[in-house]
Amino acid sequence: MLGVIVNTLTVIIGSLLGLLLKRNIPEKITGAVMKGLGLCTLYIGWTGSLKGENTLILIISMALGIALGQALDLDEKLNRLAMKLENRFKKPGQTFSFAEGFITASLVFCVGAMTIVGSLQAGLLGDNEMLFTKATLDFISALIFASALGIGVLGAAAFVFVFQGSIVMLAGVAAPFLSDYVISEMTCVGSLLIFAIGLNLLGITKLKVMNYLPAVFFPIILCFFM
């Protein structure tokens, strides 16, 4: 779990530094930076989505995942929590959304081969090198995202700890199901969600991406049949 703990701490430290920077940055500049982050998020999502090999798995995973997410209404549940936290931390005149920062950062930090493979290596072999590398990247990302999106990015540290920690703890059980093929398809689906977040950041769409999140896990099942 050392790699997971280090990764979580780097997200926390990066987010705190980003929040400190945010206090001294005019809202006009923050808004421009957010648009830039939207473009970067589109790029991350697009390049990651190209790693998939079976378009049918992507389509079915999205259809089933969105249906499940809508039925559970994950977005609404998160936003209820977010509103309580926003009312506590938000100051007059601020426009940040806790949910937006949390969802954006959580997906960017946790979707991808580096997260899954690094966690499996840590759990099976005690090798934390990949997670340490990811921690460095996440530190920089957390700093930038927090300076633009606010305190919701800090909350993503909890998601990083739970998501990666779960894979590490269940590595012995999960490893047989997470082949390179499965990881590629999961990365493809997750990256498409990141692309959707980029569209939201640019104000092009208002997609409830949290309701799409279950789609990331359906390739684990579908890859055995397709």
Protein Blocks (a to p, Z undefined) as FASTA:
>chain_A
ZZmmmmmmmmmmmmmmmmmmmmmpcfklmmmmmmmmmmmmmmmmmmmmmmpmblklmmmm
mmmmmmmmmmnommlmmmmmmmmmmmmmpcghiacdfklmmmmmmmmmmgcjklmmmmmm
mmmnopaklmmmmmmmmmmmmmmmmmmnojmlmmmmmmmmmmmmmmmmmmmmmmmmmcfk
lmmmmmmmmmmmmmmmmmmmnomaccdfklmmmmmmmmmmmmmmZZ
